[in-house]
Amino acid sequence: MEQQNTPQTQLMSVKDWVITIILTGIPLVGFILLLVWAFGNDGNQTRSNYAKGMLIAGLIITVLYFFLIFSIFGLAFLGSTSFSQ
């Protein structure tokens, strides 16, 4: 079996997870922390993967949100132009 040459990752305790979740819930600070944890070298691979996953999920949700909003406004615009003729 082949072994990987990666450094040993530290397990995050429940207290670490609670602090991480609370900090990411703060509007602007949470986004900045996610960027720092995702792309920084803090050494905690678990937190880095969590931050990358949260950023990707946030991006997907934002794209879907804008698609929904533009679809609703587009349908409203088409509906308003058809009644004015």
MMTF fields as JSON, N, C-alpha, C and O atoms, coordinates in Angstrom:
{
  "mmtfVersion": "1.0.0",
  "mmtfProducer": "UNKNOWN",
  "numBonds": 339,
  "numAtoms": 340,
  "numGroups": 85,
  "numChains": 1,
  "numModels": 1,
  "chainsPerModel": [1],
  "groupsPerChain": [85],
  "chainIdList": ["A"],
  "bondAtomList": [4, 2, 8, 6, 12, 10, 16, 14, 20, 18, 24, 22, 28, 26, 32, 30, 36, 34, 40, 38, 44, 42, 48, 46, 52, 50, 56, 54, 60, 58, 64, 62, 68, 66, 72, 70, 76, 74, 80, 78, 84, 82, 88, 86, 92, 90, 96, 94, 100, 98, 104, 102, 108, 106, 112, 110, 116, 114, 120, 118, 124, 122, 128, 126, 132, 130, 136, 134, 140, 138, 144, 142, 148, 146, 152, 150, 156, 154, 160, 158, 164, 162, 168, 166, 172, 170, 176, 174, 180, 178, 184, 182, 188, 186, 192, 190, 196, 194, 200, 198, 204, 202, 208, 206, 212, 210, 216, 214, 220, 218, 224, 222, 228, 226, 232, 230, 236, 234, 240, 238, 244, 242, 248, 246, 252, 250, 256, 254, 260, 258, 264, 262, 268, 266, 272, 270, 276, 274, 280, 278, 284, 282, 288, 286, 292, 290, 296, 294, 300, 298, 304, 302, 308, 306, 312, 310, 316, 314, 320, 318, 324, 322, 328, 326, 332, 330, 336, 334],
  "bondOrderList": [1, 1, 1, 1, 1, 1, 1, 1, 1, 1, 1, 1, 1, 1, 1, 1, 1, 1, 1, 1, 1, 1, 1, 1, 1, 1, 1, 1, 1, 1, 1, 1, 1, 1, 1, 1, 1, 1, 1, 1, 1, 1, 1, 1, 1, 1, 1, 1, 1, 1, 1, 1, 1, 1, 1, 1, 1, 1, 1, 1, 1, 1, 1, 1, 1, 1, 1, 1, 1, 1, 1, 1, 1, 1, 1, 1, 1, 1, 1, 1, 1, 1, 1, 1],
  "groupList": [{"groupName": "MET", "atomNameList": ["N", "CA", "C", "O"], "elementList": ["N", "C", "C", "O"], "formalChargeList": [0, 0, 0, 0], "bondAtomList": [1, 0, 2, 1, 3, 2], "bondOrderList": [1, 1, 2], "singleLetterCode": "M", "chemCompType": "L-PEPTIDE LINKING"}, {"groupName": "GLU", "atomNameList": ["N", "CA", "C", "O"], "elementList": ["N", "C", "C", "O"], "formalChargeList": [0, 0, 0, 0], "bondAtomList": [1, 0, 2, 1, 3, 2], "bondOrderList": [1, 1, 2], "singleLetterCode": "E", "chemCompType": "L-PEPTIDE LINKING"}, {"groupName": "GLN", "atomNameList": ["N", "CA", "C", "O"], "elementList": ["N", "C", "C", "O"], "formalChargeList": [0, 0, 0, 0], "bondAtomList": [1, 0, 2, 1, 3, 2], "bondOrderList": [1, 1, 2], "singleLetterCode": "Q", "chemCompType": "L-PEPTIDE LINKING"}, {"groupName": "ASN", "atomNameList": ["N", "CA", "C", "O"], "elementList": ["N", "C", "C", "O"], "formalChargeList": [0, 0, 0, 0], "bondAtomList": [1, 0, 2, 1, 3, 2], "bondOrderList": [1, 1, 2], "singleLetterCode": "N", "chemCompType": "L-PEPTIDE LINKING"}, {"groupName": "THR", "atomNameList": ["N", "CA", "C", "O"], "elementList": ["N", "C", "C", "O"], "formalChargeList": [0, 0, 0, 0], "bondAtomList": [1, 0, 2, 1, 3, 2], "bondOrderList": [1, 1, 2], "singleLetterCode": "T", "chemCompType": "L-PEPTIDE LINKING"}, {"groupName": "PRO", "atomNameList": ["N", "CA", "C", "O"], "elementList": ["N", "C", "C", "O"], "formalChargeList": [0, 0, 0, 0], "bondAtomList": [1, 0, 2, 1, 3, 2], "bondOrderList": [1, 1, 2], "singleLetterCode": "P", "chemCompType": "L-PEPTIDE LINKING"}, {"groupName": "LEU", "atomNameList": ["N", "CA", "C", "O"], "elementList": ["N", "C", "C", "O"], "formalChargeList": [0, 0, 0, 0], "bondAtomList": [1, 0, 2, 1, 3, 2], "bondOrderList": [1, 1, 2], "singleLetterCode": "L", "chemCompType": "L-PEPTIDE LINKING"}, {"groupName": "SER", "atomNameList": ["N", "CA", "C", "O"], "elementList": ["N", "C", "C", "O"], "formalChargeList": [0, 0, 0, 0], "bondAtomList": [1, 0, 2, 1, 3, 2], "bondOrderList": [1, 1, 2], "singleLetterCode": "S", "chemCompType": "L-PEPTIDE LINKING"}, {"groupName": "VAL", "atomNameList": ["N", "CA", "C", "O"], "elementList": ["N", "C", "C", "O"], "formalChargeList": [0, 0, 0, 0], "bondAtomList": [1, 0, 2, 1, 3, 2], "bondOrderList": [1, 1, 2], "singleLetterCode": "V", "chemCompType": "L-PEPTIDE LINKING"}, {"groupName": "LYS", "atomNameList": ["N", "CA", "C", "O"], "elementList": ["N", "C", "C", "O"], "formalChargeList": [0, 0, 0, 0], "bondAtomList": [1, 0, 2, 1, 3, 2], "bondOrderList": [1, 1, 2], "singleLetterCode": "K", "chemCompType": "L-PEPTIDE LINKING"}, {"groupName": "ASP", "atomNameList": ["N", "CA", "C", "O"], "elementList": ["N", "C", "C", "O"], "formalChargeList": [0, 0, 0, 0], "bondAtomList": [1, 0, 2, 1, 3, 2], "bondOrderList": [1, 1, 2], "singleLetterCode": "D", "chemCompType": "L-PEPTIDE LINKING"}, {"groupName": "TRP", "atomNameList": ["N", "CA", "C", "O"], "elementList": ["N", "C", "C", "O"], "formalChargeList": [0, 0, 0, 0], "bondAtomList": [1, 0, 2, 1, 3, 2], "bondOrderList": [1, 1, 2], "singleLetterCode": "W", "chemCompType": "L-PEPTIDE LINKING"}, {"groupName": "ILE", "atomNameList": ["N", "CA", "C", "O"], "elementList": ["N", "C", "C", "O"], "formalChargeList": [0, 0, 0, 0], "bondAtomList": [1, 0, 2, 1, 3, 2], "bondOrderList": [1, 1, 2], "singleLetterCode": "I", "chemCompType": "L-PEPTIDE LINKING"}, {"groupName": "GLY", "atomNameList": ["N", "CA", "C", "O"], "elementList": ["N", "C", "C", "O"], "formalChargeList": [0, 0, 0, 0], "bondAtomList": [1, 0, 2, 1, 3, 2], "bondOrderList": [1, 1, 2], "singleLetterCode": "G", "chemCompType": "PEPTIDE LINKING"}, {"groupName": "PHE", "atomNameList": ["N", "CA", "C", "O"], "elementList": ["N", "C", "C", "O"], "formalChargeList": [0, 0, 0, 0], "bondAtomList": [1, 0, 2, 1, 3, 2], "bondOrderList": [1, 1, 2], "singleLetterCode": "F", "chemCompType": "L-PEPTIDE LINKING"}, {"groupName": "ALA", "atomNameList": ["N", "CA", "C", "O"], "elementList": ["N", "C", "C", "O"], "formalChargeList": [0, 0, 0, 0], "bondAtomList": [1, 0, 2, 1, 3, 2], "bondOrderList": [1, 1, 2], "singleLetterCode": "A", "chemCompType": "L-PEPTIDE LINKING"}, {"groupName": "ARG", "atomNameList": ["N", "CA", "C", "O"], "elementList": ["N", "C", "C", "O"], "formalChargeList": [0, 0, 0, 0], "bondAtomList": [1, 0, 2, 1, 3, 2], "bondOrderList": [1, 1, 2], "singleLetterCode": "R", "chemCompType": "L-PEPTIDE LINKING"}, {"groupName": "TYR", "atomNameList": ["N", "CA", "C", "O"], "elementList": ["N", "C", "C", "O"], "formalChargeList": [0, 0, 0, 0], "bondAtomList": [1, 0, 2, 1, 3, 2], "bondOrderList": [1, 1, 2], "singleLetterCode": "Y", "chemCompType": "L-PEPTIDE LINKING"}],
  "groupTypeList": [0, 1, 2, 2, 3, 4, 5, 2, 4, 2, 6, 0, 7, 8, 9, 10, 11, 8, 12, 4, 12, 12, 6, 4, 13, 12, 5, 6, 8, 13, 14, 12, 6, 6, 6, 8, 11, 15, 14, 13, 3, 10, 13, 3, 2, 4, 16, 7, 3, 17, 15, 9, 13, 0, 6, 12, 15, 13, 6, 12, 12, 4, 8, 6, 17, 14, 14, 6, 12, 14, 7, 12, 14, 13, 6, 15, 14, 6, 13, 7, 4, 7, 14, 7, 2],
  "groupIdList": [1, 2, 3, 4, 5, 6, 7, 8, 9, 10, 11, 12, 13, 14, 15, 16, 17, 18, 19, 20, 21, 22, 23, 24, 25, 26, 27, 28, 29, 30, 31, 32, 33, 34, 35, 36, 37, 38, 39, 40, 41, 42, 43, 44, 45, 46, 47, 48, 49, 50, 51, 52, 53, 54, 55, 56, 57, 58, 59, 60, 61, 62, 63, 64, 65, 66, 67, 68, 69, 70, 71, 72, 73, 74, 75, 76, 77, 78, 79, 80, 81, 82, 83, 84, 85],
  "secStructList": [7, 7, 7, 7, 7, 7, 7, 7, 7, 7, 7, 7, 7, 2, 2, 2, 2, 2, 2, 2, 2, 2, 2, 2, 6, 1, 2, 2, 2, 2, 2, 2, 2, 2, 2, 2, 2, 2, 2, 1, 7, 7, 1, 7, 2, 2, 2, 2, 2, 2, 2, 2, 2, 2, 2, 2, 2, 2, 2, 2, 2, 2, 2, 2, 2, 2, 2, 2, 2, 2, 2, 2, 2, 2, 2, 2, 2, 2, 2, 2, 2, 2, 2, 7, 7],
  "xCoordList": [0.846, 0.0, 0.889, 1.862, 0.546, 1.363, 0.996, -0.184, 2.005, 1.772, 1.933, 2.768, 1.133, 1.223, 2.23, 2.399, 2.888, 3.869, 3.274, 3.851, 2.132, 1.498, 1.706, 1.838, 1.734, 1.88, 0.646, -0.458, 0.838, -0.246, -1.237, -0.838, -2.514, -3.523, -4.056, -4.224, -4.316, -4.859, -6.37, -7.001, -6.941, -8.395, -8.903, -8.306, -10.003, -10.603, -11.557, -12.339, -11.477, -12.363, -13.736, -13.918, -14.683, -16.028, -15.97, -16.661, -15.15, -15.0, -14.475, -14.945, -13.513, -12.981, -14.057, -14.132, -14.891, -15.962, -16.993, -17.457, -17.356, -18.34, -17.806, -18.537, -16.548, -15.948, -15.886, -16.163, -15.529, -15.458, -16.817, -16.925, -17.851, -19.196, -19.713, -20.34, -19.464, -19.906, -19.183, -19.811, -17.871, -17.117, -17.531, -17.568, -17.84, -18.26, -19.672, -20.074, -20.428, -21.761, -21.773, -22.806, -20.658, -20.568, -20.427, -19.52, -21.299, -21.384, -20.077, -19.715, -19.367, -18.17, -16.954, -16.115, -16.863, -15.74, -15.702, -14.628, -16.862, -16.931, -16.422, -15.716, -16.782, -16.314, -14.8, -14.13, -14.264, -12.813, -12.101, -11.074, -12.634, -12.03, -12.072, -11.115, -13.165, -13.24, -12.16, -11.541, -11.931, -10.871, -9.494, -8.663, -9.26, -7.962, -7.752, -6.673, -8.784, -8.651, -8.537, -7.812, -9.246, -9.224, -7.896, -7.394, -7.323, -6.137, -4.876, -3.817, -4.974, -3.807, -3.098, -3.529, -2.021, -1.227, -1.268, -0.236, -2.475, -2.577, -2.253, -2.117, -2.13, -1.733, -2.874, -2.651, -4.084, -5.221, -5.969, -6.734, -5.746, -6.326, -7.844, -8.548, -8.352, -9.791, -10.5, -11.513, -9.967, -10.567, -10.448, -11.356, -9.344, -9.147, -10.172, -10.749, -10.398, -11.4, -12.808, -13.619, -13.106, -14.403, -14.612, -15.681, -13.601, -13.703, -13.875, -14.683, -13.134, -13.281, -14.677, -15.284, -15.183, -16.527, -17.597, -18.556, -17.441, -18.401, -18.362, -19.408, -17.171, -17.065, -17.7, -18.391, -17.466, -18.06, -19.578, -20.296, -20.072, -21.518, -22.136, -23.218, -21.466, -21.96, -22.01, -22.944, -21.003, -20.98, -22.133, -22.797, -22.364, -23.459, -24.8, -25.645, -25.005, -26.26, -26.452, -27.566, -25.371, -25.462, -25.836, -26.676, -25.224, -25.542, -27.001, -27.707, -27.455, -28.854, -29.81, -30.872, -29.446, -30.268, -30.418, -31.53, -29.308, -29.38, -30.151, -30.896, -29.987, -30.748, -32.249, -33.046, -32.622, -34.027, -34.573, -35.661, -33.82, -34.273, -34.428, -35.444, -33.43, -33.523, -34.64, -35.257, -34.901, -36.016, -37.35, -38.229, -37.5, -38.751, -38.952, -40.045, -37.897, -38.022, -38.234, -38.962, -37.616, -37.824, -39.25, -39.838, -39.819, -41.217, -42.155, -43.157, -41.84, -42.669, -42.604, -43.617, -41.419, -41.279, -42.046, -42.728, -41.935, -42.675, -44.177, -44.928, -44.615, -46.041, -46.553, -47.679, -45.757, -46.2, -46.237, -47.062, -45.352, -45.356, -46.485, -46.965, -46.913, -47.992, -49.344, -50.23, -49.53, -50.79, -50.89, -51.993, -49.768, -49.81, -50.116, -50.288, -50.191, -50.443, -51.893, -52.27],
  "yCoordList": [-1.172, 0.0, 1.232, 1.31, 2.191, 3.383, 4.422, 4.68, 5.017, 6.031, 7.412, 7.621, 8.349, 9.712, 10.487, 10.215, 11.438, 12.259, 13.598, 14.651, 13.557, 14.787, 14.922, 13.924, 16.167, 16.344, 15.855, 15.84, 15.468, 14.967, 16.094, 17.167, 15.867, 16.892, 16.746, 15.64, 17.885, 17.882, 17.805, 18.454, 17.012, 16.944, 18.173, 18.621, 18.708, 19.863, 19.368, 18.443, 19.994, 19.624, 20.25, 21.066, 19.868, 20.426, 21.932, 22.703, 22.344, 23.771, 24.521, 25.621, 23.95, 24.578, 24.719, 25.744, 23.688, 23.746, 24.8, 25.54, 24.882, 25.877, 27.285, 28.136, 27.534, 28.852, 29.142, 30.265, 28.149, 28.333, 28.68, 29.594, 27.97, 28.218, 29.579, 30.283, 29.961, 31.274, 32.386, 33.364, 32.247, 33.285, 33.416, 34.524, 32.298, 32.39, 32.955, 33.345, 33.005, 33.578, 35.095, 35.707, 35.718, 37.182, 37.664, 37.215, 38.568, 38.874, 39.123, 38.288, 40.172, 40.461, 39.722, 39.251, 39.622, 38.942, 37.467, 36.914, 36.835, 35.423, 35.163, 34.183, 36.044, 35.881, 36.042, 35.277, 37.03, 37.242, 36.053, 35.602, 35.547, 34.379, 33.15, 32.376, 32.961, 31.833, 31.936, 30.935, 33.15, 33.337, 33.044, 32.394, 33.525, 33.3, 31.816, 31.28, 31.154, 29.734, 28.889, 27.895, 29.272, 28.47, 28.585, 27.593, 29.774, 29.988, 30.309, 30.527, 30.341, 30.597, 29.311, 28.216, 29.461, 28.297, 28.183, 28.259, 28.001, 27.864, 26.453, 26.22, 25.517, 24.16, 23.222, 22.017, 23.721, 22.874, 22.54, 23.358, 21.347, 20.924, 20.772, 21.029, 20.365, 20.204, 21.548, 21.662, 22.566, 23.897, 24.477, 25.163, 24.205, 24.683, 24.06, 24.759, 22.768, 22.103, 22.595, 22.758, 22.834, 23.38, 24.754, 25.036, 25.599, 26.951, 26.907, 27.657, 26.047, 25.927, 25.443, 25.944, 24.473, 23.971, 25.027, 25.12, 25.822, 26.889, 27.96, 28.484, 28.293, 29.293, 28.792, 29.544, 27.534, 26.961, 26.9, 27.247, 26.461, 26.393, 27.789, 27.967, 28.771, 30.144, 30.684, 31.399, 30.344, 30.782, 30.152, 30.833, 28.863, 28.175, 28.78, 29.023, 29.024, 29.608, 31.015, 31.386, 31.804, 33.155, 33.131, 33.918, 32.238, 32.128, 31.708, 32.277, 30.726, 30.297, 31.41, 31.565, 32.181, 33.298, 34.338, 34.783, 34.727, 35.712, 35.174, 35.919, 33.905, 33.301, 33.364, 33.683, 33.061, 33.11, 34.528, 34.756, 35.475, 36.873, 37.395, 38.013, 37.157, 37.625, 36.927, 37.525, 35.678, 34.973, 35.585, 35.777, 35.888, 36.483, 37.863, 38.18, 38.69, 40.021, 39.932, 40.746, 38.967, 38.786, 38.408, 38.94, 37.493, 37.107, 38.263, 38.449, 39.039, 40.198, 41.229, 41.842, 41.426, 42.373, 41.903, 42.693, 40.605, 40.073, 40.158, 40.44, 39.92, 40.015, 41.426, 41.651, 42.38, 43.77, 44.324, 45.185, 43.837, 44.32, 43.695, 44.31, 42.516, 41.881, 42.51, 42.502, 43.062, 43.693, 45.12, 45.649, 45.748, 47.14, 47.295, 48.424, 46.237, 46.353, 46.425, 46.524],
  "zCoordList": [0.0, 0.0, 0.0, 0.75, -0.847, -1.006, 0.051, 0.287, 0.685, 1.695, 1.09, 0.211, 1.561, 1.078, 1.914, 3.103, 1.302, 1.999, 2.417, 2.145, 3.071, 3.53, 5.029, 5.738, 5.512, 6.956, 7.702, 7.156, 8.918, 9.755, 10.032, 10.484, 9.77, 10.019, 11.433, 11.945, 12.047, 13.399, 13.334, 12.5, 14.214, 14.306, 15.038, 16.017, 14.556, 15.215, 16.302, 16.086, 17.46, 18.556, 18.335, 17.431, 19.156, 19.071, 19.321, 18.656, 20.275, 20.569, 19.351, 19.061, 18.633, 17.427, 16.355, 15.678, 16.2, 15.211, 15.581, 14.713, 16.852, 17.298, 17.031, 16.524, 17.367, 17.131, 15.632, 15.211, 14.824, 13.375, 12.799, 11.981, 13.21, 12.69, 13.13, 12.338, 14.377, 14.858, 14.098, 13.692, 13.901, 13.205, 11.74, 11.205, 11.093, 9.696, 9.559, 8.463, 10.65, 10.619, 10.681, 10.407, 11.031, 11.065, 9.626, 8.925, 9.16, 7.729, 6.987, 6.158, 7.212, 6.42, 6.96, 6.193, 8.266, 8.901, 8.507, 8.271, 8.437, 8.077, 6.673, 6.436, 5.733, 4.355, 4.27, 3.576, 4.971, 4.966, 5.605, 5.098, 6.706, 7.352, 6.453, 6.419, 5.727, 4.8, 3.735, 3.377, 3.226, 2.235, 2.83, 2.196, 4.044, 4.698, 4.972, 4.718, 5.49, 5.798, 4.542, 4.53, 3.479, 2.253, 1.522, 0.994, 1.485, 0.666, 1.463, 0.876, 2.779, 3.62, 3.992, 3.632, 4.706, 5.152, 6.666, 7.333, 7.206, 8.66, 9.134, 10.336, 8.212, 8.569, 8.887, 9.002, 9.034, 9.365, 8.076, 7.566, 7.56, 6.294, 6.392, 5.416, 7.534, 7.715, 7.599, 6.908, 8.274, 8.212, 6.802, 6.334, 6.134, 4.766, 3.82, 2.987, 3.94, 3.097, 3.405, 2.493, 4.677, 5.07, 4.435, 3.893, 4.502, 3.948, 2.433, 1.883, 1.756, 0.3, -0.066, -1.012, 0.679, 0.426, 0.661, -0.105, 1.711, 1.994, 0.914, 0.53, 0.417, -0.644, -1.943, -2.63, -2.275, -3.492, -3.359, -4.297, -2.203, -1.983, -2.031, -2.591, -1.454, -1.5, -2.915, -3.28, -3.719, -5.111, -5.9, -6.681, -5.695, -6.38, -5.982, -6.843, -4.702, -4.23, -4.79, -5.162, -4.853, -5.402, -6.877, -7.314, -7.65, -9.075, -9.257, -10.09, -8.495, -8.588, -8.182, -8.785, -7.172, -6.722, -7.827, -8.111, -8.451, -9.525, -10.724, -11.359, -11.04, -12.125, -11.835, -12.718, -10.607, -10.214, -10.279, -10.806, -9.746, -9.742, -11.163, -11.482, -12.034, -13.411, -14.175, -15.056, -13.847, -14.491, -14.089, -14.93, -12.82, -12.34, -12.957, -13.425, -12.96, -13.552, -15.059, -15.627, -15.704, -17.142, -17.459, -18.401, -16.686, -16.889, -16.583, -17.274, -15.556, -15.228, -16.348, -16.685, -16.926, -18.028, -19.251, -19.905, -19.565, -20.709, -20.482, -21.415, -19.274, -18.959, -19.037, -19.481, -18.617, -18.654, -20.079, -20.386, -20.951, -22.33, -23.134, -24.086, -22.787, -23.559, -23.248, -24.103, -22.032, -21.684, -22.201, -22.334, -22.493, -22.918, -24.402, -24.861, -25.156, -26.603, -26.913, -28.081]
}
